[in-house]
Amino acid sequence: MTPEIQSLLKEADEHMQRSISHYEELFGKVRAGKATPALIEHLKVDYYGAPTPLKHVATFSVQDTRTLLVQPFEPQFAKAIEKAIAEANLGLSVAIDGKAVRVSFPALTEEQRKKLVKQLKDLAEEGRVAIRNIRRDSLEGLRKLTKNGIAEDMVRKGQEELQKLTDKYVAEVDRLASVKEQELLTV
């Protein structure tokens, strides 16, 4: 394979890997009925007048399957953290417990679980489409290489490799979604 084709495939691989990381993060934010920092760590807290992600101003510890303890680095921000979590309207119970904030995750109803599974499937489809869009853009790049004088059989091999990459990353999106779906459906 020519260096141009290898470079194009490497770039496509990197884009697809970033896409997988993005969707893995999004799947983590889907509430599964058990305590997880991923659901709230991105929330913004008023920190000396600047909206700052919660993960930059506090540490998290899972107390049990339904309780998360948020320990602010500076105890005076417990009230601001409580307010940010309550205003996010995630259906969580929030209470200040000394210098920390205790977040309780109520059990999900069957209806909520089904709704979350549907949301998860939509996210997974979005992830598959993102991977295919990267493939489409890379195929366009390969076609341009043919016009620039690179042998068609080399370009065809590049296309085959690109398809293998695409299949690999689409399967990874499906695997991540399946794991999260099992987590959602486990009571």
ROSE-4610 file (N, C-alpha, C; in Angstrom, 1 decimal, always signed):
// ROSE-4610
residu = [M/M/M/T/T/T/P/P/P/E/E/E/I/I/I/Q/Q/Q/S/S/S/L/L/L/L/L/L/K/K/K/E/E/E/A/A/A/D/D/D/E/E/E/H/H/H/M/M/M/Q/Q/Q/R/R/R/S/S/S/I/I/I/S/S/S/H/H/H/Y/Y/Y/E/E/E/E/E/E/L/L/L/F/F/F/G/G/G/K/K/K/V/V/V/R/R/R/A/A/A/G/G/G/K/K/K/A/A/A/T/T/T/P/P/P/A/A/A/L/L/L/I/I/I/E/E/E/H/H/H/L/L/L/K/K/K/V/V/V/D/D/D/Y/Y/Y/Y/Y/Y/G/G/G/A/A/A/P/P/P/T/T/T/P/P/P/L/L/L/K/K/K/H/H/H/V/V/V/A/A/A/T/T/T/F/F/F/S/S/S/V/V/V/Q/Q/Q/D/D/D/T/T/T/R/R/R/T/T/T/L/L/L/L/L/L/V/V/V/Q/Q/Q/P/P/P/F/F/F/E/E/E/P/P/P/Q/Q/Q/F/F/F/A/A/A/K/K/K/A/A/A/I/I/I/E/E/E/K/K/K/A/A/A/I/I/I/A/A/A/E/E/E/A/A/A/N/N/N/L/L/L/G/G/G/L/L/L/S/S/S/V/V/V/A/A/A/I/I/I/D/D/D/G/G/G/K/K/K/A/A/A/V/V/V/R/R/R/V/V/V/S/S/S/F/F/F/P/P/P/A/A/A/L/L/L/T/T/T/E/E/E/E/E/E/Q/Q/Q/R/R/R/K/K/K/K/K/K/L/L/L/V/V/V/K/K/K/Q/Q/Q/L/L/L/K/K/K/D/D/D/L/L/L/A/A/A/E/E/E/E/E/E/G/G/G/R/R/R/V/V/V/A/A/A/I/I/I/R/R/R/N/N/N/I/I/I/R/R/R/R/R/R/D/D/D/S/S/S/L/L/L/E/E/E/G/G/G/L/L/L/R/R/R/K/K/K/L/L/L/T/T/T/K/K/K/N/N/N/G/G/G/I/I/I/A/A/A/E/E/E/D/D/D/M/M/M/V/V/V/R/R/R/K/K/K/G/G/G/Q/Q/Q/E/E/E/E/E/E/L/L/L/Q/Q/Q/K/K/K/L/L/L/T/T/T/D/D/D/K/K/K/Y/Y/Y/V/V/V/A/A/A/E/E/E/V/V/V/D/D/D/R/R/R/L/L/L/A/A/A/S/S/S/V/V/V/K/K/K/E/E/E/Q/Q/Q/E/E/E/L/L/L/L/L/L/T/T/T/V/V/V]
num = [1/1/1/2/2/2/3/3/3/4/4/4/5/5/5/6/6/6/7/7/7/8/8/8/9/9/9/10/10/10/11/11/11/12/12/12/13/13/13/14/14/14/15/15/15/16/16/16/17/17/17/18/18/18/19/19/19/20/20/20/21/21/21/22/22/22/23/23/23/24/24/24/25/25/25/26/26/26/27/27/27/28/28/28/29/29/29/30/30/30/31/31/31/32/32/32/33/33/33/34/34/34/35/35/35/36/36/36/37/37/37/38/38/38/39/39/39/40/40/40/41/41/41/42/42/42/43/43/43/44/44/44/45/45/45/46/46/46/47/47/47/48/48/48/49/49/49/50/50/50/51/51/51/52/52/52/53/53/53/54/54/54/55/55/55/56/56/56/57/57/57/58/58/58/59/59/59/60/60/60/61/61/61/62/62/62/63/63/63/64/64/64/65/65/65/66/66/66/67/67/67/68/68/68/69/69/69/70/70/70/71/71/71/72/72/72/73/73/73/74/74/74/75/75/75/76/76/76/77/77/77/78/78/78/79/79/79/80/80/80/81/81/81/82/82/82/83/83/83/84/84/84/85/85/85/86/86/86/87/87/87/88/88/88/89/89/89/90/90/90/91/91/91/92/92/92/93/93/93/94/94/94/95/95/95/96/96/96/97/97/97/98/98/98/99/99/99/100/100/100/101/101/101/102/102/102/103/103/103/104/104/104/105/105/105/106/106/106/107/107/107/108/108/108/109/109/109/110/110/110/111/111/111/112/112/112/113/113/113/114/114/114/115/115/115/116/116/116/117/117/117/118/118/118/119/119/119/120/120/120/121/121/121/122/122/122/123/123/123/124/124/124/125/125/125/126/126/126/127/127/127/128/128/128/129/129/129/130/130/130/131/131/131/132/132/132/133/133/133/134/134/134/135/135/135/136/136/136/137/137/137/138/138/138/139/139/139/140/140/140/141/141/141/142/142/142/143/143/143/144/144/144/145/145/145/146/146/146/147/147/147/148/148/148/149/149/149/150/150/150/151/151/151/152/152/152/153/153/153/154/154/154/155/155/155/156/156/156/157/157/157/158/158/158/159/159/159/160/160/160/161/161/161/162/162/162/163/163/163/164/164/164/165/165/165/166/166/166/167/167/167/168/168/168/169/169/169/170/170/170/171/171/171/172/172/172/173/173/173/174/174/174/175/175/175/176/176/176/177/177/177/178/178/178/179/179/179/180/180/180/181/181/181/182/182/182/183/183/183/184/184/184/185/185/185/186/186/186/187/187/187]
x = [+0.8/+0.0/+0.9/+0.4/+1.2/+1.1/+2.1/+2.0/+0.8/+0.3/-0.9/-2.1/-2.2/-3.4/-3.2/-2.0/-1.8/-2.1/-1.7/-2.0/-3.5/-4.2/-5.6/-6.3/-5.9/-6.5/-6.2/-5.0/-4.6/-5.5/-5.7/-6.5/-7.9/-8.5/-9.8/-9.9/-8.9/-8.9/-8.9/-8.1/-8.1/-9.4/-10.1/-11.4/-12.4/-12.4/-13.3/-13.1/-11.8/-11.5/-12.0/-11.9/-12.4/-13.9/-14.5/-16.0/-16.4/-15.7/-16.0/-15.9/-14.9/-14.7/-15.8/-16.2/-17.3/-18.6/-18.9/-20.2/-20.1/-18.9/-18.7/-19.0/-18.6/-18.9/-20.4/-21.0/-22.5/-23.3/-22.9/-23.5/-23.4/-22.3/-22.1/-23.0/-23.4/-24.3/-25.8/-26.1/-27.5/-27.6/-28.6/-28.8/-29.3/-28.6/-28.9/-29.5/-29.9/-30.5/-29.6/-28.3/-27.3/-26.3/-25.8/-24.9/-23.7/-23.5/-22.4/-22.0/-20.8/-20.4/-20.6/-20.5/-20.6/-21.9/-22.9/-24.2/-24.2/-23.3/-23.3/-22.0/-20.9/-19.6/-19.5/-20.3/-20.2/-21.0/-21.9/-22.7/-21.9/-22.3/-21.6/-22.0/-21.0/-21.1/-20.6/-21.2/-20.7/-19.5/-18.3/-17.1/-16.4/-16.5/-16.0/-16.4/-17.7/-18.3/-18.1/-17.4/-17.2/-17.9/-18.7/-19.3/-18.2/-18.0/-17.0/-17.6/-17.1/-17.6/-17.4/-18.4/-18.4/-17.1/-16.6/-15.5/-14.2/-14.2/-13.0/-13.1/-14.2/-14.3/-14.6/-14.7/-15.1/-14.6/-14.6/-14.3/-15.6/-15.7/-16.9/-16.5/-17.4/-17.2/-18.6/-18.7/-19.9/-20.0/-21.1/-21.3/-21.9/-23.0/-23.6/-24.2/-24.9/-25.4/-26.3/-26.9/-27.8/-27.4/-26.2/-25.8/-24.4/-24.3/-23.0/-22.7/-21.5/-21.1/-20.2/-20.5/-19.8/-19.1/-17.7/-16.9/-16.3/-16.7/-16.1/-14.7/-13.8/-12.4/-12.5/-13.5/-13.7/-15.1/-15.2/-16.5/-17.6/-17.2/-18.3/-19.0/-18.5/-19.2/-20.2/-20.5/-21.4/-22.8/-23.2/-24.5/-24.7/-23.6/-23.6/-23.7/-23.0/-23.1/-24.5/-25.1/-26.4/-27.4/-27.3/-28.1/-28.0/-26.7/-26.5/-27.1/-27.0/-27.5/-29.0/-29.6/-31.1/-31.6/-31.0/-31.5/-31.3/-30.4/-30.2/-31.4/-32.3/-33.6/-33.4/-32.5/-32.2/-33.0/-33.9/-34.7/-33.9/-32.9/-32.0/-32.4/-32.2/-32.4/-31.1/-31.1/-29.8/-30.0/-28.9/-29.0/-27.5/-27.4/-26.0/-25.9/-24.7/-24.4/-23.0/-23.1/-21.9/-21.2/-20.0/-19.2/-19.4/-20.1/-20.3/-21.8/-22.0/-23.3/-23.7/-24.8/-25.2/-26.2/-26.0/-26.9/-27.5/-28.8/-29.5/-30.1/-29.9/-30.4/-31.6/-32.8/-34.0/-34.0/-34.7/-34.8/-35.7/-35.3/-36.1/-37.3/-38.4/-39.5/-39.4/-40.2/-40.1/-40.3/-41.2/-41.5/-40.2/-39.6/-38.3/-37.2/-37.1/-36.1/-36.3/-37.6/-37.9/-37.5/-37.8/-37.6/-36.1/-35.3/-33.8/-33.2/-33.8/-33.3/-33.5/-34.7/-35.0/-34.0/-33.7/-32.7/-31.3/-31.0/-29.7/-29.6/-30.7/-30.6/-30.5/-31.2/-31.0/-29.6/-29.0/-27.6/-26.7/-26.9/-26.1/-26.2/-27.4/-27.6/-26.9/-26.9/-26.2/-24.7/-24.2/-22.8/-22.4/-23.3/-23.0/-23.0/-23.9/-23.9/-22.7/-22.2/-21.0/-19.8/-19.7/-18.6/-18.7/-19.9/-20.1/-19.8/-20.1/-19.8/-18.3/-17.5/-16.1/-15.6/-16.2/-15.9/-16.2/-17.3/-17.7/-16.7/-16.3/-15.3/-13.9/-13.6/-12.3/-12.4/-13.5/-13.7/-13.5/-14.0/-13.9/-12.4/-11.7/-10.2/-9.5/-9.9/-9.3/-9.6/-10.8/-11.2/-10.3/-10.1/-9.2/-7.8/-7.3/-6.0/-5.9/-7.1/-7.1/-6.9/-7.5/-7.4/-6.0/-5.3/-3.9/-2.9/-3.3/-2.4/-2.0/-2.7/-2.4/-3.2/-2.5/-3.2/-4.5/-5.4/-6.8/-6.8/-5.9/-5.9/-5.4/-4.5/-4.1/-5.2/-5.9/-7.0/-8.1/-8.4/-9.4/-9.0/-7.7/-7.2/-7.4/-7.2/-7.4/-8.9/-9.7/-11.2/-11.6/-11.0/-11.3/-10.8/-9.6/-9.1/-10.0/-10.5/-11.4/-12.7/-13.2/-14.4/-14.2/-13.0/-12.7/-12.7/-12.1/-12.1/-13.5/-14.3/-15.7/-16.4/-16.3/-17.0/-16.6/-15.3/-14.7/-15.3/-15.4/-15.8/-17.4/-18.1/-19.5/-19.9/-19.1/-19.3/-19.0/-18.0/-17.6/-18.8/-19.4/-20.6/-21.7/-21.9/-23.0/-22.7/-21.4/-21.0/-21.2/-20.8/-20.9/-22.4/-23.2/-24.7/-25.3/-24.9/-25.4/-25.0/-23.8/-23.4/-24.3/-24.5/-25.2/-26.7/-27.2/-28.6/-28.8/-27.8/-27.9/-27.9/-27.1/-27.0/-28.4/-29.0/-30.3/-31.4/-31.4/-32.4/-32.2/-31.1/-30.8/-31.4/-32.3/-33.0/-32.2]
y = [-1.2/+0.0/+1.2/+2.3/+3.5/+4.3/+5.1/+6.0/+6.8/+7.3/+8.1/+7.4/+6.1/+5.3/+4.9/+4.6/+4.2/+5.4/+6.6/+7.8/+8.1/+7.9/+8.1/+7.1/+5.8/+4.8/+5.1/+5.6/+5.9/+7.0/+8.0/+9.1/+8.7/+7.8/+7.3/+6.5/+5.7/+4.9/+5.8/+6.9/+7.8/+8.5/+8.9/+9.6/+8.6/+7.4/+6.4/+6.1/+6.1/+5.8/+7.0/+8.2/+9.4/+9.3/+8.8/+8.7/+7.7/+6.6/+5.5/+6.1/+6.8/+7.4/+8.4/+9.1/+10.1/+9.3/+8.3/+7.6/+6.7/+6.3/+5.6/+6.5/+7.8/+8.8/+9.1/+9.2/+9.4/+8.3/+7.0/+5.9/+5.9/+6.4/+6.5/+7.4/+8.4/+9.4/+9.0/+7.9/+7.4/+6.7/+7.2/+6.8/+5.3/+4.5/+3.1/+2.7/+3.7/+3.3/+3.0/+3.1/+2.9/+4.1/+4.3/+5.5/+5.5/+6.5/+6.7/+8.1/+8.5/+9.9/+10.4/+9.6/+10.0/+10.8/+10.5/+11.2/+12.7/+13.0/+14.4/+15.1/+14.5/+15.1/+16.3/+16.3/+17.3/+18.6/+18.5/+19.6/+20.8/+22.0/+23.2/+23.7/+24.1/+24.7/+26.1/+27.1/+28.4/+28.4/+28.5/+28.4/+29.8/+30.6/+32.0/+32.8/+32.6/+33.4/+32.7/+31.6/+31.0/+29.6/+29.3/+28.0/+26.9/+26.0/+25.0/+23.6/+22.7/+21.3/+20.7/+20.0/+19.5/+18.6/+17.9/+17.0/+17.8/+19.2/+20.0/+20.6/+20.5/+21.1/+20.1/+18.8/+17.8/+16.4/+15.6/+14.1/+13.4/+12.2/+11.4/+10.0/+9.5/+8.2/+7.5/+6.3/+5.5/+4.8/+5.2/+4.7/+3.3/+3.1/+1.8/+2.0/+1.0/+1.0/+2.1/+2.8/+3.9/+5.2/+5.3/+6.5/+6.9/+8.2/+8.8/+9.9/+10.0/+11.1/+12.0/+13.3/+14.3/+15.1/+15.1/+15.8/+17.0/+18.2/+19.4/+19.6/+20.1/+20.4/+21.5/+22.4/+23.5/+23.4/+23.1/+22.8/+23.9/+25.1/+26.2/+26.0/+25.1/+25.0/+23.8/+23.2/+22.1/+22.6/+23.8/+24.4/+24.6/+25.1/+25.4/+24.0/+23.0/+21.7/+21.1/+21.2/+20.7/+21.4/+22.7/+23.5/+23.0/+22.9/+22.5/+21.1/+20.2/+18.8/+18.9/+19.6/+19.7/+20.4/+21.5/+22.2/+21.4/+20.4/+19.6/+18.7/+18.6/+17.9/+16.4/+15.7/+14.3/+13.3/+13.8/+12.8/+12.2/+12.9/+12.5/+13.2/+12.5/+13.2/+13.7/+15.0/+15.6/+16.2/+15.9/+16.5/+16.8/+17.9/+18.2/+17.3/+16.7/+15.8/+16.2/+17.2/+17.7/+18.6/+18.2/+19.0/+18.4/+17.4/+16.7/+16.8/+16.3/+16.3/+14.8/+14.3/+12.9/+12.9/+12.1/+12.1/+10.6/+10.5/+9.2/+9.0/+7.8/+7.5/+6.5/+7.0/+6.2/+5.0/+3.9/+2.8/+3.2/+2.6/+3.0/+2.1/+2.6/+1.8/+1.1/+0.2/-0.6/+0.4/+1.3/+2.3/+3.2/+3.6/+4.4/+3.6/+2.3/+1.5/+1.4/+1.2/+1.0/+2.3/+3.4/+4.7/+4.9/+4.5/+4.7/+3.7/+2.5/+1.6/+2.2/+2.8/+3.4/+4.5/+5.4/+6.4/+5.9/+4.8/+4.1/+3.6/+3.0/+2.5/+3.6/+4.8/+5.9/+6.4/+6.5/+6.9/+5.9/+4.6/+3.6/+3.8/+4.1/+4.3/+5.6/+6.6/+7.8/+7.5/+6.7/+6.3/+5.5/+4.6/+3.8/+4.8/+5.7/+6.7/+7.5/+7.9/+8.7/+8.0/+6.7/+5.8/+5.7/+5.5/+5.4/+6.7/+7.9/+9.1/+9.3/+8.8/+8.9/+8.0/+6.8/+5.9/+6.6/+7.3/+8.0/+9.0/+9.8/+10.9/+10.3/+9.2/+8.5/+7.9/+7.3/+6.8/+7.9/+9.0/+10.2/+10.5/+10.5/+10.7/+9.7/+8.4/+7.3/+7.5/+7.9/+8.2/+9.3/+10.3/+11.4/+10.9/+9.9/+9.3/+8.6/+8.0/+7.3/+8.4/+9.5/+10.6/+11.2/+11.0/+11.5/+10.5/+9.4/+8.5/+7.3/+7.0/+5.8/+4.7/+3.5/+2.4/+2.0/+1.6/+1.3/+0.1/-0.9/-2.1/-1.7/-0.8/-0.3/+0.4/+1.2/+2.0/+1.0/+0.0/-1.1/-1.8/-2.1/-2.7/-1.7/-0.5/+0.6/+0.6/+0.5/+0.5/-0.7/-1.9/-3.1/-2.9/-2.4/-2.1/-1.2/-0.1/+0.9/+0.2/-0.7/-1.4/-2.3/-2.9/-3.7/-2.8/-1.7/-0.7/-0.3/+0.0/+0.4/-0.7/-1.9/-3.0/-3.2/-3.1/-3.2/-2.2/-0.9/+0.1/+0.1/-0.3/-0.4/-1.5/-2.6/-3.7/-3.2/-2.3/-1.8/-0.9/-0.1/+0.7/-0.3/-1.3/-2.3/-3.0/-3.3/-4.0/-3.1/-1.8/-0.8/-0.6/-0.5/-0.3/-1.6/-2.8/-4.0/-4.1/-3.7/-3.8/-2.8/-1.6/-0.6/-1.1/-1.7/-2.2/-3.2/-4.1/-5.2/-4.5/-3.5/-2.8/-2.1/-1.6/-0.9/-1.9/-3.1/-4.0/-4.9/-4.9/-5.6/-4.8/-5.5/-4.8/-4.9]
z = [+0.0/+0.0/+0.0/-0.7/-0.8/+0.5/+0.8/+2.0/+2.1/+0.9/+0.9/+1.5/+1.0/+1.4/+2.9/+3.3/+4.7/+5.6/+5.2/+5.9/+6.1/+4.9/+4.9/+5.9/+5.8/+6.7/+8.2/+8.5/+9.8/+10.4/+9.5/+9.9/+10.2/+9.3/+9.5/+10.8/+11.1/+12.3/+13.5/+13.5/+14.6/+14.8/+13.7/+13.8/+14.4/+13.9/+14.4/+15.9/+16.3/+17.7/+18.6/+18.1/+18.9/+18.9/+17.9/+17.8/+18.9/+18.9/+19.9/+21.3/+21.6/+22.9/+23.3/+22.3/+22.5/+22.9/+22.1/+22.4/+23.7/+24.0/+25.3/+26.4/+26.3/+27.3/+27.4/+26.2/+26.1/+26.7/+26.5/+27.0/+28.6/+29.1/+30.5/+31.2/+30.4/+31.0/+31.0/+30.4/+30.4/+31.8/+32.5/+33.9/+33.9/+34.7/+34.8/+36.1/+37.0/+38.2/+39.3/+39.0/+40.1/+40.1/+41.3/+41.5/+40.6/+39.8/+38.9/+38.8/+39.0/+38.8/+37.4/+36.4/+35.0/+34.7/+35.5/+35.3/+35.7/+36.7/+37.2/+37.1/+36.8/+36.8/+35.8/+34.8/+33.8/+34.2/+35.2/+35.6/+36.0/+35.7/+36.0/+37.3/+38.1/+39.4/+39.4/+40.1/+40.2/+41.1/+40.5/+41.3/+41.2/+42.2/+42.2/+41.0/+40.6/+39.5/+38.1/+38.0/+36.7/+36.8/+35.7/+35.7/+35.4/+36.4/+36.3/+36.5/+35.7/+35.8/+37.2/+37.7/+39.0/+39.3/+38.2/+38.4/+38.7/+38.5/+38.8/+40.2/+40.9/+42.2/+43.3/+43.0/+44.0/+43.6/+44.6/+44.3/+44.5/+44.0/+44.0/+44.7/+45.5/+46.0/+46.1/+45.6/+45.6/+46.9/+47.7/+49.0/+48.9/+48.1/+47.8/+46.4/+46.0/+44.6/+44.3/+45.2/+45.0/+45.6/+46.2/+46.9/+46.4/+46.1/+45.7/+46.6/+47.1/+48.0/+47.2/+47.1/+46.4/+47.5/+47.5/+48.5/+47.8/+48.1/+47.5/+48.0/+47.2/+47.7/+48.7/+48.5/+49.5/+50.1/+51.3/+52.0/+51.7/+51.5/+51.4/+50.0/+49.1/+47.9/+47.9/+49.0/+49.1/+48.7/+49.1/+48.8/+47.3/+46.7/+45.2/+44.4/+44.9/+44.3/+44.4/+45.6/+45.8/+44.9/+44.7/+43.8/+42.4/+41.9/+40.5/+40.2/+41.2/+40.9/+40.9/+41.9/+41.9/+40.7/+40.2/+39.0/+37.7/+37.7/+36.5/+36.2/+37.2/+37.0/+36.5/+37.2/+36.8/+37.5/+38.4/+39.2/+40.4/+40.8/+41.9/+43.2/+44.3/+45.6/+46.1/+46.5/+46.9/+48.3/+49.2/+50.5/+51.0/+51.7/+52.3/+53.5/+53.6/+54.7/+55.3/+56.2/+56.8/+55.8/+55.4/+54.4/+53.0/+52.8/+51.6/+51.1/+49.9/+49.3/+49.0/+49.6/+49.3/+48.2/+47.2/+46.0/+46.0/+46.1/+46.1/+44.7/+44.2/+42.9/+43.1/+42.9/+43.1/+42.0/+42.4/+41.5/+40.3/+39.1/+37.9/+37.8/+37.3/+37.0/+35.6/+35.4/+34.1/+32.9/+33.0/+32.0/+31.7/+32.8/+32.7/+32.0/+32.4/+31.8/+30.3/+29.9/+28.4/+27.7/+28.3/+27.7/+27.5/+28.6/+28.5/+27.5/+27.3/+26.3/+24.9/+24.7/+23.4/+23.2/+24.2/+24.1/+23.7/+24.4/+24.2/+22.7/+22.2/+20.9/+19.9/+20.1/+19.3/+19.3/+20.4/+20.5/+19.8/+19.9/+19.2/+17.7/+17.2/+15.8/+15.3/+16.2/+15.9/+15.8/+16.7/+16.7/+15.4/+15.0/+13.7/+12.5/+12.5/+11.4/+11.4/+12.6/+12.7/+12.1/+12.4/+11.9/+10.4/+9.9/+8.4/+7.7/+8.3/+7.7/+7.6/+8.6/+8.5/+7.3/+7.2/+6.1/+4.7/+4.6/+3.4/+3.0/+4.0/+3.8/+3.3/+4.0/+3.6/+2.2/+1.9/+0.5/-0.5/-0.2/-1.1/-1.3/-0.2/-0.3/-1.1/-1.0/-1.8/-3.2/-3.6/-5.0/-5.6/-4.8/-5.3/-5.5/-4.8/-5.0/-6.3/-6.8/-8.1/-9.2/-9.0/-10.0/-10.0/-8.9/-8.8/-9.2/-9.9/-10.5/-9.7/-8.6/-7.8/-8.4/-8.5/-9.1/-8.5/-9.4/-8.9/-7.9/-8.2/-7.3/-5.9/-5.8/-4.5/-3.8/-4.5/-3.9/-3.5/-4.3/-3.9/-2.6/-2.5/-1.2/-0.1/-0.3/+0.7/+1.1/+0.1/+0.4/+1.2/+0.9/+1.7/+3.1/+3.3/+4.7/+5.4/+4.7/+5.3/+5.7/+4.9/+5.3/+6.5/+6.6/+7.8/+9.1/+8.9/+10.0/+10.4/+9.5/+9.7/+10.4/+9.9/+10.6/+12.0/+12.2/+13.6/+14.6/+14.1/+15.0/+15.2/+14.1/+14.3/+15.3/+15.2/+16.1/+17.6/+17.7/+19.0/+19.6/+18.7/+19.2/+19.6/+18.8/+19.2/+20.5/+20.8/+22.0/+23.2/+23.0/+24.1/+24.5/+23.4/+23.6/+24.3/+23.9/+24.5/+25.9/+26.3/+27.7/+28.5/+28.0/+28.7/+28.8/+27.8/+27.8/+28.8/+28.9/+30.0/+31.4/+31.5/+32.8/+33.1/+32.1/+32.3/+32.7/+32.0/+32.2/+33.5/+34.1/+35.3/+36.5/+37.2/+38.3/+39.5]
